[in-house]
């Protein structure tokens, strides 16, 4: 069952039919047909239009059904009223892929019309690209099925855009003259084929090394994330998207018919996937040029060479703004630079070669920094001078660069200089940009991508995170409030819930009058805090509903009366439930931070961290991350905002207990992951010191949604870890426990693989050696739960040891999944493989997988028997490979 060529027939077709082809001036069909036949397409083309017998030298067919050849791709350039009928003709001919070119936008942009056409296409087994699609290009085969007349040169950059004008703007730019493209496609309104499917195709496309996307709206954020994450494992993914302002977000929502979502959250999604975000056409072009160099730096340290201090200073300032480190040159490098100048002046980075620098001096400086282990990449900034002719400087830099693997970026001051340098250096792995600021920013993208590829391998947590909580009490609190249609929990209920979650909270006593407040204060001990508990009041301080540090009875009675008075004046419609008296927490080493969760219109639940209390009102430096969190991500989250410096040694204060803070973030993440009715949650302030954390104030909002998440946790953009019953399972001669694999299982999986015999390794993994590369083991443990399930069997007596692994991975854009299972030699023939496969089948049903596919080596009799016992069908006669036999199971 080969589905590896999905979308290949659409994006790299052998035969194309233009339905609506014409020779009438200014006709859509004329433009498409003319561009297709003038691009030297290596395949076969067919015009279809009942009004013509010939268009030029080509026979024109009245209908696609009259064409005897198989058609891979049909392009409709016809009025919208005829599309539904033509889809039936296309399907009866056996064509599957259809492009809906712009036609009657007032009709084709109507959601009801789009839904009708998609339903019709699905019933016929067709896939639609568009509407509002400007076309597809594949330069390597001469395919120009688009409205743009000039086909760019072939290369390894793929560009997919939701906006046609962004695509034409890229093609119109002179800067792409020396950039080669593998594929260019405009996805349009994406009523059927999505950007996610295009990304999945480009990630597997051997002609594509760099993927560039223009994104306006995301119809399925979970699939989009999975596609980008998978692609980023192998190739740079550059994403252009506007939407930082409210007005831009509103326009995006109108354009695609889906909410745009918070731009900061979109950034967090891309960062988690490992993609590069750019904000304009110039940045996009610079990013394309930098990644076409095909060199990645080892780190984030840059060396700067300039023939004038002014440009060196500009480059250094740009590095500071882009979070790029200025490399500290080694002693050997500074000595070499001294020899170049033959003077005792101190040589530092940036390296100023002075205005009289000739090509030889520039070449020697590049050589010196190339050999310095402290320098990860070099930016060379040159201004036109009498001593540095452009051609000779280019040749000198190229000569020094060809012997190195470090990225080299050149910045040439002046438009004409930049154009000339591009032409001179086009055959060398050197990026040519037009300013030092642009050069440094481009390097920051390159360093970010290289770092993201190493991130998973460098942040493997030790040990499994255990988060005990009183789930039954949490459920009871949420159910009671939902049944009463009380969608905002008061402070007492909120703190009870947080306490059930395992958080320490500032407890207190609810009273009904100022007199009772005095008794409560005496019971708790002075000083105390008094807060108003009232329905309709979330931010108590805004209505005078809080008084702090009350030290005696007189202060308590006065504060209580003032709170009641202010509440009546500032919140007259609030329903007072009482006054909450709690002890005033004094922690001389404490810092106030804030943790909050809110539900984004497009990306679902998002967790934020930043300064809390009064400091949070001043420093709006919250950073966000999509849920669910992992422990490494939680650790990374608390390092980002400005307040993170306040958590270290600060003016005599000991470092705060960050481990406790990470645990609270993880507990909150688990709460929102498990209960989709939680609409928002805020803990502010959360007091943290070297001993731990205590929640001083908090509130929780819920919605009418279901209490429990569905089988796919669809309320989250990112799929959470697969839940598997942790109870012991009986096998021959003992028991095992099953659970989902986690990133923390790196060492356990590596040890498991090392224990496998050569025979088991070959039969089960189809490889000759069980010593997998570190990156491969990271990939096997840090999985995308949206597309993958991996179940490990652990020995209850040695829970840190893996005894068997089964897994499947859904093929992108399908409901098919490929599976595998491997059992440690000493645990074989005990029913463990059968147990794992049965659990895997149940998980596949949960994820709505329709077919499980496995490839078994010939001669693996034990696996043959297992497959037959589980009802798998053997496709021995259909296989084209003498080494493997295919087994499938319809679910």
N, C-alpha and C positions, 0 to 999 in steps of 0.2 A: 504494500500500500504506500506508494510514493506520492507524498504531497509536498515535496521539497521545492517544486516549481510553482507554488502558489504565487500569483501576481506576476510571474515571469512572462506569461503570455500577454499580459497587459502592458508591462513596462519595457519588455524586449520582444515584441511580437515578430513573427515571420510573415504574417499576412495581415493587412489592414484594409478595412472597407470604410470609405467616407460616404455615409448615407446623407444625401442632400448636397453632394458635390455639384459644382456649377461652374460656368464660365461667365456668369453675369457679374458685372462690375459692382464692387462693394458688397457682394454677398458673403455671408459667413462661410458657406460651402466652397466658394471660389478661393478664398484665402487659405483655408485648410488644405484643399487639394493642391493648390499651387506650391505651397511650402513643402508638402509631402513629396511631390514628384521632383522638385528642384534640389532636394537634399541628398540625392544619390543613395536612397534607401536600398539596402541590400536584400530586402524581402520583396514580397509581391503586394501590389496595391490594386484596389478595385473601386471605381466610382459607382455610386448607386443613385439614380435619379430617373424616374419614369419619363421625364420631359426630354431626355437626350438619348440618342443612340451612340454617339461618340462625344467625348470631351477631349479635344486635341487628337492625339494619336491613340488614345485609350478607349476601348469599348466600354460604354456605360450600360449598366444593368438596371432593369426596371425594379428589381427587388433583390434583396440579399439571398432570397431563396433560389434565384436563378443562377447564382454563382456556384460552379461545381467544386471549387477549391474550398478547403477548410479555412475559416476566418478566425484568427486569434483575437482581434480587437476591432470592434465596430464603434465608429464615432458618429454621433447623431448631431447634425447641424440643420435641424428642421424646426418648424413651429411646434410649440408645446402640445397643441391639440392632436398632433399625429403620433406623438411619442408612444403612447400606450399601445396602439395598434402595431407599431414597428417593433416593439419589444417582443411581441408574439412571433413575428417573422424571424427575428434574430435568434430566439430560443429554438424555434423549429429547425433552424439551419445548424444548430449545434454550437454556436458561439456563446461564450460565457461572459466576456468582459465588454462593458459598454461605457463609453465616455459621453456624458451629457454636456455638450458645448453650450455657451451662452445662447439663450433663446427665450425671448419674452420674459425678462426678469420680473415683471410685475406678477407673472403667473408662477414661474418656477421658484420664486422665493417664498411663496405661500406655504406655510407648514402643512395644511390639509392636502394640497396638491402633492407635496413631497412625500407625505405618508402614503398616499394612494399609489404613487409610482413605485415606491420601495416595496410595498406589499405585493404589487403586481409582479415586480422583478423577482422577488423571492419565491413566489408561487411558480415562476417559470425557471428557477434555478440560475438567474442572471445576477451579476454583480455590477453595480453602478459607480462610476467615478464622476463626481460633480454633485449638484449642478454647478453652473457658473464656472466651468473648468476651461481654462485657456489652453490646455493641451499637455502633451507628453513629448519629451525629447530623450533620445538615446544616441549620442553622437557616434559611438563606436560602430553602430550599424547604420548610420546615416538616417535615423528616424527623426523627423521633425513634424509630428502630428500636432501642430500648435498654430497659434495666431502670430507668432514671432518669426520674421522672415529669415533671420540669420542663425544658423546652427553653430553653437560654440564648438571649440575643438574638443576632441576626446581626452579624457583624463580620469582622475580618481576622486573627484569631488561630486557628491550627490546633493541636490537641492530640492527640497519639497516645501511648497508654500501654499497657505490657505488663501492668500490674496494674489490675484493675477497681476495687479500693478506692481507689487513688490517684486514679483518674478521678472517682469519686463524691465523694471528699474535696474535690477542686477544685470540683466543681459545688455542693457544699454550702457553700462559703465565701461569706460576704457580700461579700467584696472583688471578686468577679467580676460584681457586679450591673451595673456600668457598662462591662464588657469584652465586646466582641462576638466571637463565634467563627464561623469559616468551616466548620470540620469538627472533630468529636470522634470518635475511634475507639479502641476497645480491641482490641489485636491478640492478646491472650491468649497461648496457648502457642506460637503461630507455627509450627504444624506444616507450613504451606505458604506462604501469603502472609507475607512478612517485613516487619519494620520498615523495612528498606532500600527496599523497593518503595513503602511508604507515604510515606517521605521524598521519593522521586523524584517521586511524584504531587504532593505538596504544594509541592515546589519549582517546579513548572510551573503550579500552580493560581493563576489570576488573582485569586481572592478571598482568597488567603492572603498576608499580609505578614510575619507572625511565626510561626515553627514552634517548638512546645514538645514535648519528648519526655520520657517516663519510660521508662528502659531498665533492665532487670535482667540479662538475658543476651544475648549476641550470637552468633547461630549462624554467621554468615559475616562475620568482622571486615573482610575486604577490601572486600566490597560495602557494608558499613555505612560504612566510611571514605569510599568513593567517593561514596556518596549524600549524606553530610553535607557533604563538601568542595564538591560541586557546588551544593548548596542554599545554602551560606554565601557563594557568589559573589554571590547576589542578595538573600538574606533573613537576618535573625538566626535562629540555631538555638540554643535553650536546652535543655540536657540535665540532667535530674534523675536521679541514680543514687546509691544507697548503696553500701556495700561497702568502706569504709575499714578496718574491723576484720576480723580473721580469721574471727570468728563470722559476720559479715554476708556475707562472701565465700562461706562454706560454705553459707549459706542460699540465696544467689543461685544457686549451682551446683545445689543440689537443686531449686529452683523451675523452672529452664529445662532441666535435664538436660545442661548444658554447663559447662565450667570458667568461673569468673567472671573469672580473670586478676587481675594486680596492679593495684590502683586507681591507683597512680602512672603506670603505663603507659597505662591508659585515659585519664588526664588528658593525657598526652603526645599520644595519638591525637587527642583533641578539639582540643587547641591547634594541632596541625598542620593539622587540617581547618578551623579558624577558628571553632569553636563555643564557646558559653558553658556552663561547668559550674556547677551549683548543687547544694546538699546537703540541702535540706529544702523543705517546702511553702511556708514563709514566704518563703524566698529565691526560689523559683520564681514566686510571686505578685508579688513586687517586680520581678523581671526582666521578667515580662509587662507590668507597668504601665510600666516605664521604656522598653521598646521600642515600646509603643503610642504613644509621643510622636512617633515618626517623624522625629526629628531626631538627627543624629549629630554629635559634636564633631570639631573639626579635630585636636585633640591631647588630652593627658592633664592639662592644667592647669585647676585648679578655683578658682573664687572663692566665698568663703563669707560670707554676710551673716546676722547674728543680732541679736536684740534682747536680748542678754545675753551677757556674756563666757563664762559657763560652757558654754553650748551651742556657742559658736564653738570653744572648746578641745576639746570632745568630737568635733566634726566634723574638726578638724585632726588629732587623734590617729587617728581612723578613716582619714583619708587616708594617713597614714604606714603604717598596717597593711595598706592595700589597694594600696600602691605607686602612689598618686595624688599628683601634684605640686601643691603650693600655689602658685598663680600669683603672680608678682611684679608688683604693680600699676605701671602706667606713671605718670610724673610728672603727666600731664594728669588721670589718674583720681584720684590723691591730692589734687590741687588742687580738683577738683570735690567730693570728699568733705569737704575743709576748708570749702568754701563752705556745704555742707549744715549743718554744725555751727557754723560761724562761730566757730571757736576754733583755736588753734595746736597742739593736740595731734597727735602723729604718727598718721597713718592707715595701717594695714597690713592685710594679709590673714591671718586672717579680719577682716572689718569688723564691729566692735561698734557697733551703733546705740543702745545703751543701752536700759534698760527703759521709758523714756518715749517711745520711737520711735512716731510716728504713721504712718498709711498714706502720707502724702506723703513723709516721710523714707525709708521703705522703697522707695517707687517711684523716688525720685531715686537711691538707692544702686544699685538694679537697673539703672536707665538708665546709670549711670556704668560699671558693670562690663560691661554689654552692649556698650558702645562701645570697650572696652579690648581691643586685639589680643592681649594676653598672656593673656587669660582665654578658655578654651574652653567652659566651662559654669559655671552658677551654682547653688549650693545656698543656699536661703533657709530659715533655721531660726527659727520664731516660737513663742514661748510666750504663753499668754493673759495680757494686761495690760489695765489700765484705758484705756490710750492707743491700743490697737490692736484695735478690734472686728474679728472674723473676716471678716465680709462685706466691710467696706471694705478690709481688707488684701488679700483675694483679688482684689477688683476692681482695686486698685492694681497688684498683680503681673501680673495678666492684661493690663492696659493697657500696661505696660512690655514685656511678653513678645511681644505680637502683632506688634510692629514689629521683632522680632529673629529670627534663625535659630539662635541658640544654645540648647542644651537648658537648661531651667529645671526644677529639682527643689525641691520644698518639703517641709519636715519640720515637722509640727505636733505639739507636745507635748501628749499627751492623746488618748484614744480618741475621745471625742465630738468634739473639735476636728478630728481627722483625717477622720471621717465627714462632718462638715459641710463641710469644705474640699473633699472629693471631689465632693460634690453641687454646690457653687458653681463649681468649676473644670472640670467634666466636659466642657464644650464648648470648652476651650482646650488647646493643646499643652503642658500643664504636668503633671508627675508629682507626685502627692501621696502621701507616705509618713509613717510615724509616728515616726521618730526620726532624728537626724542621722547616726548610724552606718549605718542602713539606706540613707539617701539617698546617702551617699558610696560605699558598696559598690555600689549600683545604678549609679551613674555609672561606677565602675571597669569594670563589665561592658560598658557602652555604649562606653567608650573602647577597651577591648580589642577589641571587634568592629570598630570603625572602624579600629583599627591593623592588625588582621589583613587587612582588605580592601586596605590600602595596603602590606602587608608584601612581597608578591611583587614589586610595582613598585619597592620600595626596596632589594631585596637581589639584584639581578641581578649575578651574578659576571662578571668580565671574563676572557675567554679560557677555553678548554677545559682541564679538569684531565686531565693525563696521568699515569697511575700504572703505570709499568713494573714488571714483576715476573717472576720465573723460575717460570712456571706449571708447567712440566714437573717441576721439582724439588719444588715444593709438592705436586703430585699424587702423586709417588713417596713422599714422607714419609707422607702421609695413607693411601695404599693399603697400604703396608707395615705400618703400625700396625693398620689395620682388619683385614687378613688374619690378623695374629697375635692378634686380639682383645685388643689392648692399647689400651684406651679412654682412657688418660691418658698424654699424651706427657711424657717426662721433660724436665728443663731443657735438656739438650743438643739434643734433637730440636726442642723448642719454639723455641729460639734460632736453630737452623738454618732453621726455617720462617719465622720473622720476618725473618731476614736475606734469605731468598729473596723476601720481600714488599717489601724495600727499607728495612727499619728497621735502625738501628744498635744493636747489642747488645754487652753486655759479654762478650767471649769468654773462654775458660779452657781448662783441661786436666783430663780425668777420670783419677783415679788410684785404685789399689786399697788403698793402705795409708798410714799416717802418714809412713813414710819416703819414699815416692814423692811425698807432698804437699810435703815439703821441697824435693825436686828441682824440682817444678813451680813452687814459689814463687820459687826462684832464677831459673828461666828467665823467668818473667813479671816479676819485680822486685817488691820490697816497697814498700808494704804490700799484703796480699792479703786475700781473702775465701774462706772454705771453707764449702761447703754439702754436705749429704748428698743423694745421689741414690738414691731408694728407691721401689719400687712400693708403692702404698698410702699414701704420704705426699704430700699436696698442700701443706699449710701447714707448711713446715719449721720455722719459728720456734716453732710450738706444741709441738714435741717436742725442742727444743734442737738442731735440725739446721743452725744457721747461726752462724758466728762472723765478726765484721767487724774490719777494721783491724788485722790481724796484722802486726807490724813486724819480726820476726826469726824465726830457725829455731826457737828455743825456744818461742815463742808458737804457731808453726804445729804443732809436735809435740804440745804440750799440748792445743790446741784440737781437733786431729784425734782424739785419744784420748777427749776429753770428749764429742765429737759421737757417736762410736761407742758409748760407754757410755750416754749419754742415749737414743740410738735403741733400744738393746737393752732399756732399762728402760721407756721411754714408748711405744714402738711395736714390741713384740716380734714381731708378725706381718708387719712390713714386710720386703720383699725388697730388701736392700741391693745396689745396683749399683756403688757407689763414692763417692769424694769428689770434688767438683768445685772446683777451685782457680781463682779468677779474680782479676785485679788489682783492688784497691780504688780505685774511681773517686772522685777528689777534684775537685769543682767549686765554688769558693767562691761563685759566683753561682747555683748550682743550686737548684731547688725540686723536691720530689717530688710527683708526681701519680699518679693511677691511672686506667687505662682498662680496662673490663671488658665482656664480652658474656655474657649468659645467655639461656636459652630459656624464655620464659613459657608457661604451660600453655594460654593462650588466644590471645595475640598474637604468639607466635613469638619470633625473635631480637630482643634489645633491647640497645642499647649505653649504657653509663653512664660518667660522668666525674666526678671529684672529687679530694679530697686523697688522697695516697698515703703509703706508709711508715708511720712511727709516728704522724704527724699524721692520717692517714686513720683510725687506730684511735680517735682522740679526736673528730674532726669528721666525723660521719656526714652529710655534706651532698651525697652523690652525686645527680646529676640524670640522667635517662634520656631516650632518644629512640629511636623505632622505626627499624629499618633497612629500606631503604638510606638513607644520609645523602646530602644534597646539600652542596655547599661552604658556602652561606649558613647551613644548619642546623648544620653542624659549628662554624662561627664563633659562632653563637648559643649552642650547647651549652656552650662553654668560658667563656662570660660569666655563666652562671647561678649556679654554686655559690659558696660563701664563699671558696674557694681562688682564685677568679678575681682578687680584689684582690691576692693574693700574687704574681700573675704580672705586675703592673704595676711601676712604680717603687716600691720598697718598702725603706725604711730604707737607702738608699744603693745598693741592688741595681738594676742596669739592667733594663729590661723583658725578660721572657722572649720567646723566639722563637715567637710564637703561630702564625705561618704554618707552621712545622714541625710543631706540634702538630695543626693542622687537617689537614695531609697524612697524619699517622699515623692520625687518626680515619677519613679517607677510605679509606686502604689497608685498615684493619681491616674497615670496612664492605664493601668490595669482596670481601675474603676470605670473609666469612660469607655474603654474597650469592651468591657463586659455588659455595660448597661447603656444602651443607645438612647434612652429617654433623658439622660443628663444633657441639658442644653448648654449650661455654662457652670463654671465653678471658679471661685476666687478665694485664695488664702492671702490676706493682706491686712496687717503685716504677719509674716512668718519670721519669728525671732530666732536667729541662729548664732551660736557661739562655738567655742572649742569643745563643748560637751555634747551638743546636739541641737535639736530644733523644737520649737513649740509654736503652735498656731494660735495667735492672739485674736484674730478676727477672720471670719470666713462667711461665704454665702454660696448656695447652690440653687440653680434654676433647673426645672425639669419640663418636659413636654408631654403631650398625650401619646407619644410613640410607645411601641411595645416595650415591656420591661426587659425582655431578653433579646439578645442579638440573634439574627437569623444564621443559617448554616454557613454563610459566606462572610458574615460580619460586614454586610454591604453598607453600613452607615459610615465605614471608614474608607478613606482613599487608599490606604495601604493595608493589605491583608495581614491579620495577626497570625501568630504561631498556631498551627493546626492543633486542635485539642484531641487528645487520645486518652481513653480511660486508663488511669494509672494503676488500676488493681492488678494483682499478680495473675499471670496466665500459666496454666499447667501445660508442660510438655513432658516427653518421656524422660523420667529420671530427675525431674525437678521443676522449677518455676522460672519465669522471666517477667520483667516489666517492660512495657512498650511506651515510648514517648516520641515526640517529634524531635528531629535533630536541631541543634542550635549552634550559633557561632562559637560558643564556649567549648564545643566538643572537638575542637581542632586536634588537641593532643590525643584524645581518646580514639578518634578516627584514624589518625596516623598510626598509632600503636596497633589498632585492629588490622589495618592493611598490612603492616609489617609482619603480623603473625600468620597471614595467609600463606599456604603452600604455593609453590609455582603452578601446580596443576589447577588449584582452585582459582588462583589469580587469572589464569588463561581462560578457563571455562566460564567463569562468572563475569569477569571484567573485560575480557577480550584483549588483554594486554600482556606483555611478556614480563614486565617488572612491576612489583608492588611499591616501589619507591617513587611516589608521585611528587611532582613539584609542589612547593609550598602554596603557590597561587592556585593550583588545582584543588588542593585540599580545602583552602579557604572558600573556593567556589562551591565545593560540595557541602560545606557546613553553613555558610551564610547564604541561605537560599531565599528566593522570592516565593512567599507562601501563596501568592496569587496564582502562580503557574506550576509550583512544585510542591510535592509532598515527599518527605523523607522520614521513615520510621526506623528507629533503632531499638534493638532488643538488648536489655541490660541484665546482668546477673545480679539478683537481689543481694547476694553475699558480697559482691564486688561491684557496687552500683556505678563506679567510675569506669568500668570496663564495658566496651561494646562487644557483643557476641554475634550480631547480625544486623544487616541494613537492607531495607527495601525502599524503593523510591519510584516515583513517576514524574514526568515533566510534560506539561501540556504543550502541544505544538502551537505556536502563535497563530491566532486567528481561526482556530479550529476547536472542536470538542474531542480531538484525539490526543492520546497521551502515550508516550513511550515509557516502559517500565523496566526494572531490573531488581534482582535480589541476590545477596551474597551472604553466606553463613560461614563463620569460623570453622576450620576443619574439625576440631575436637567437639563441636556442637552439632555437627551434621547428623542426619538420619535419626533425629529426635522430634520431628514434626515442626521444627522452628520455621522453616521456609514456608510451609503451608499456612501456619499461623500468621506470618507476616503478610503473605499474599492475600489472605482473606481480609485482613485489616486494610490493606492497600485498596482492595476492591471496594470496600465500604466507603473509604475516603474519596475514591474516584466518583462514586455515586453522589456523594455530598457536593462535590465540585461540578456536578452535571457533566462528567466525562461520558461520552457515548461509546468510545472504543478504546480499549487498552491494547497496545501493540508491543510485542517483545521479539527480540532476535536471539535465537538460541544456536550455539555452535553445533554443528553436526557431530554426533558422537557423545553428546552430553545426555546420556540416557536418563539420569536422575531428573534433570530439568524437563525432559520430554514427558516423563511419567507425572510430574507435578502439574504441568500444564494440562494434560488430559484429564487429571482428577478434578481440576477446577473448572472444567468446561471450556477451555480455550480451543480454538479451531486452528489446526495446522494447515499452512498454505505452502506445503513443500513443492507442489507442482508449479506454483506461481513465482517462486523466487528466481531471481536472475543471478544470485550469488551462490556459488557452490559451497561456500564456507558456512553460511547461516541458513536457518529455517525461520520463517515468520509465523508467530502465533498471535491470534487476536481474540478478544472477548468483547462481545456486544453487551453493553450494560442497559 
